[in-house]
Amino acid sequence: MIRTICFKERRYIEELRILTRATALDCIIDERFDRIVYLIKEGDMGLAIGRKGSNIRKMQRVLGKRIEMVEYSPEIEQFAKNVFKPADVVGVAKGDDGKLTVYISPNDLGIAIGKGGCTIEKARLLLARYFDTELGEVLAGSDTHA
């Protein structure tokens, strides 16, 4: 999906590159939850996070907003798992209506939803932008869906 990146987003992406030497593919400025969500190039996640999260803390100080990072993957199943990390995704299924249903370990359902639904909103934005897919439901599931 082709999307133009505005000046402010480019500035934030460049700031990440300067501070961490990691490559961000995209940046979403989420005013609703007062955060910046970076989509990190596959394989650059460790570099972006830094030792014990030092780079994320540095970015938060510099930009004055909460920073979240998601590693890109060309496969929708792996991408969904990356979006919901650290929650344990046990399965992903695409329904007949084209919506994606994500099955989460019952113990991690709260983490997958996020405070005020922030993680689900992040998943909706990223799945729509990169896979042209709507997020359907996030359900507590068992290993049978994997």
MIKEMI-757730 format. One record per residue (C-alpha): residue in one letter; x, y, z; residue number from 1. Coordinates in nm, 3 decimals. Layout:
BEGIN
{r:A	px:X	py:Y	pz:Z	k:NUM}
...
! end
This chain:
BEGIN
{r:M	px:0.000	py:0.000	pz:0.000	k:1}
{r:I	px:0.154	py:0.329	pz:-0.109	k:2}
{r:R	px:0.126	py:0.616	pz:0.135	k:3}
{r:T	px:0.302	py:0.947	pz:0.151	k:4}
{r:I	px:0.483	py:1.037	pz:0.470	k:5}
{r:C	px:0.440	py:1.395	pz:0.589	k:6}
{r:F	px:0.721	py:1.622	pz:0.709	k:7}
{r:K	px:0.666	py:1.563	pz:1.081	k:8}
{r:E	px:0.673	py:1.184	pz:1.035	k:9}
{r:R	px:0.993	py:1.208	pz:0.827	k:10}
{r:R	px:1.150	py:1.415	pz:1.102	k:11}
{r:Y	px:1.063	py:1.153	pz:1.364	k:12}
{r:I	px:1.197	py:0.872	pz:1.143	k:13}
{r:E	px:1.522	py:1.061	pz:1.091	k:14}
{r:E	px:1.548	py:1.128	pz:1.467	k:15}
{r:L	px:1.518	py:0.752	pz:1.530	k:16}
{r:R	px:1.789	py:0.680	pz:1.271	k:17}
{r:I	px:2.026	py:0.936	pz:1.423	k:18}
{r:L	px:1.977	py:0.819	pz:1.783	k:19}
{r:T	px:1.963	py:0.441	pz:1.727	k:20}
{r:R	px:2.109	py:0.369	pz:1.379	k:21}
{r:A	px:1.797	py:0.155	pz:1.316	k:22}
{r:T	px:1.580	py:0.191	pz:1.006	k:23}
{r:A	px:1.214	py:0.280	pz:1.046	k:24}
{r:L	px:0.986	py:0.207	pz:0.751	k:25}
{r:D	px:0.702	py:0.419	pz:0.882	k:26}
{r:C	px:0.594	py:0.633	pz:1.172	k:27}
{r:I	px:0.243	py:0.689	pz:1.300	k:28}
{r:I	px:0.173	py:0.989	pz:1.519	k:29}
{r:D	px:-0.122	py:0.878	pz:1.733	k:30}
{r:E	px:-0.267	py:1.188	pz:1.899	k:31}
{r:R	px:-0.547	py:0.991	pz:2.066	k:32}
{r:F	px:-0.306	py:0.794	pz:2.286	k:33}
{r:D	px:-0.027	py:1.057	pz:2.280	k:34}
{r:R	px:0.232	py:0.822	pz:2.130	k:35}
{r:I	px:0.450	py:0.762	pz:1.828	k:36}
{r:V	px:0.444	py:0.415	pz:1.673	k:37}
{r:Y	px:0.744	py:0.320	pz:1.462	k:38}
{r:L	px:0.742	py:0.036	pz:1.212	k:39}
{r:I	px:1.097	py:-0.101	pz:1.225	k:40}
{r:K	px:1.269	py:-0.281	pz:0.937	k:41}
{r:E	px:1.285	py:-0.657	pz:0.977	k:42}
{r:G	px:1.595	py:-0.751	pz:1.175	k:43}
{r:D	px:1.658	py:-0.400	pz:1.317	k:44}
{r:M	px:1.441	py:-0.434	pz:1.627	k:45}
{r:G	px:1.727	py:-0.506	pz:1.869	k:46}
{r:L	px:1.917	py:-0.205	pz:1.743	k:47}
{r:A	px:1.608	py:0.015	pz:1.773	k:48}
{r:I	px:1.527	py:-0.092	pz:2.130	k:49}
{r:G	px:1.884	py:-0.080	pz:2.258	k:50}
{r:R	px:2.031	py:-0.254	pz:2.560	k:51}
{r:K	px:1.755	py:-0.287	pz:2.825	k:52}
{r:G	px:1.537	py:-0.039	pz:2.633	k:53}
{r:S	px:1.785	py:0.247	pz:2.654	k:54}
{r:N	px:1.712	py:0.376	pz:2.303	k:55}
{r:I	px:1.337	py:0.384	pz:2.362	k:56}
{r:R	px:1.387	py:0.582	pz:2.684	k:57}
{r:K	px:1.623	py:0.820	pz:2.501	k:58}
{r:M	px:1.368	py:0.873	pz:2.222	k:59}
{r:Q	px:1.089	py:0.936	pz:2.475	k:60}
{r:R	px:1.301	py:1.204	pz:2.645	k:61}
{r:V	px:1.390	py:1.375	pz:2.317	k:62}
{r:L	px:1.042	py:1.367	pz:2.161	k:63}
{r:G	px:0.836	py:1.401	pz:2.480	k:64}
{r:K	px:0.592	py:1.126	pz:2.380	k:65}
{r:R	px:0.553	py:0.757	pz:2.448	k:66}
{r:I	px:0.736	py:0.548	pz:2.187	k:67}
{r:E	px:0.618	py:0.209	pz:2.062	k:68}
{r:M	px:0.795	py:-0.006	pz:1.807	k:69}
{r:V	px:0.668	py:-0.288	pz:1.588	k:70}
{r:E	px:0.890	py:-0.504	pz:1.369	k:71}
{r:Y	px:0.772	py:-0.538	pz:1.011	k:72}
{r:S	px:0.710	py:-0.877	pz:0.854	k:73}
{r:P	px:0.575	py:-0.948	pz:0.504	k:74}
{r:E	px:0.363	py:-1.239	pz:0.639	k:75}
{r:I	px:0.040	py:-1.120	pz:0.800	k:76}
{r:E	px:0.051	py:-1.387	pz:1.074	k:77}
{r:Q	px:0.398	py:-1.287	pz:1.192	k:78}
{r:F	px:0.311	py:-0.919	pz:1.157	k:79}
{r:A	px:0.006	py:-0.966	pz:1.384	k:80}
{r:K	px:0.225	py:-1.145	pz:1.639	k:81}
{r:N	px:0.474	py:-0.856	pz:1.629	k:82}
{r:V	px:0.200	py:-0.596	pz:1.677	k:83}
{r:F	px:0.060	py:-0.768	pz:1.986	k:84}
{r:K	px:0.397	py:-0.843	pz:2.151	k:85}
{r:P	px:0.460	py:-0.916	pz:2.439	k:86}
{r:A	px:0.120	py:-1.093	pz:2.444	k:87}
{r:D	px:0.131	py:-1.454	pz:2.323	k:88}
{r:V	px:-0.059	py:-1.486	pz:1.993	k:89}
{r:V	px:-0.163	py:-1.850	pz:1.950	k:90}
{r:G	px:-0.337	py:-1.811	pz:1.616	k:91}
{r:V	px:-0.450	py:-1.581	pz:1.338	k:92}
{r:A	px:-0.742	py:-1.651	pz:1.106	k:93}
{r:K	px:-0.880	py:-1.452	pz:0.815	k:94}
{r:G	px:-1.257	py:-1.478	pz:0.796	k:95}
{r:D	px:-1.482	py:-1.495	pz:0.491	k:96}
{r:D	px:-1.560	py:-1.125	pz:0.539	k:97}
{r:G	px:-1.188	py:-1.044	pz:0.504	k:98}
{r:K	px:-1.147	py:-0.946	pz:0.868	k:99}
{r:L	px:-0.861	py:-1.083	pz:1.072	k:100}
{r:T	px:-0.936	py:-1.265	pz:1.397	k:101}
{r:V	px:-0.645	py:-1.288	pz:1.640	k:102}
{r:Y	px:-0.639	py:-1.554	pz:1.912	k:103}
{r:I	px:-0.444	py:-1.462	pz:2.225	k:104}
{r:S	px:-0.335	py:-1.680	pz:2.515	k:105}
{r:P	px:-0.606	py:-1.636	pz:2.784	k:106}
{r:N	px:-0.345	py:-1.512	pz:3.035	k:107}
{r:D	px:-0.233	py:-1.234	pz:2.799	k:108}
{r:L	px:-0.570	py:-1.097	pz:2.688	k:109}
{r:G	px:-0.535	py:-0.779	pz:2.898	k:110}
{r:I	px:-0.191	py:-0.709	pz:2.752	k:111}
{r:A	px:-0.325	py:-0.764	pz:2.399	k:112}
{r:I	px:-0.609	py:-0.517	pz:2.451	k:113}
{r:G	px:-0.393	py:-0.252	pz:2.617	k:114}
{r:K	px:-0.495	py:0.036	pz:2.838	k:115}
{r:G	px:-0.806	py:0.190	pz:2.687	k:116}
{r:G	px:-0.771	py:-0.038	pz:2.383	k:117}
{r:C	px:-0.445	py:0.124	pz:2.267	k:118}
{r:T	px:-0.286	py:-0.200	pz:2.143	k:119}
{r:I	px:-0.595	py:-0.295	pz:1.946	k:120}
{r:E	px:-0.603	py:0.052	pz:1.790	k:121}
{r:K	px:-0.235	py:0.018	pz:1.693	k:122}
{r:A	px:-0.314	py:-0.318	pz:1.529	k:123}
{r:R	px:-0.610	py:-0.169	pz:1.340	k:124}
{r:L	px:-0.397	py:0.116	pz:1.202	k:125}
{r:L	px:-0.104	py:-0.102	pz:1.097	k:126}
{r:L	px:-0.307	py:-0.388	pz:0.947	k:127}
{r:A	px:-0.519	py:-0.147	pz:0.744	k:128}
{r:R	px:-0.213	py:0.043	pz:0.624	k:129}
{r:Y	px:0.011	py:-0.251	pz:0.527	k:130}
{r:F	px:-0.218	py:-0.544	pz:0.450	k:131}
{r:D	px:-0.543	py:-0.366	pz:0.356	k:132}
{r:T	px:-0.714	py:-0.585	pz:0.617	k:133}
{r:E	px:-0.949	py:-0.494	pz:0.898	k:134}
{r:L	px:-0.893	py:-0.628	pz:1.247	k:135}
{r:G	px:-1.202	py:-0.826	pz:1.338	k:136}
{r:E	px:-1.191	py:-0.969	pz:1.687	k:137}
{r:V	px:-0.924	py:-1.034	pz:1.945	k:138}
{r:L	px:-1.025	py:-1.345	pz:2.134	k:139}
{r:A	px:-0.888	py:-1.564	pz:2.409	k:140}
{r:G	px:-0.796	py:-1.881	pz:2.226	k:141}
{r:S	px:-0.624	py:-2.211	pz:2.277	k:142}
{r:D	px:-0.350	py:-2.386	pz:2.080	k:143}
{r:T	px:-0.612	py:-2.535	pz:1.844	k:144}
{r:H	px:-0.614	py:-2.214	pz:1.637	k:145}
{r:A	px:-0.241	py:-2.209	pz:1.568	k:146}
! end
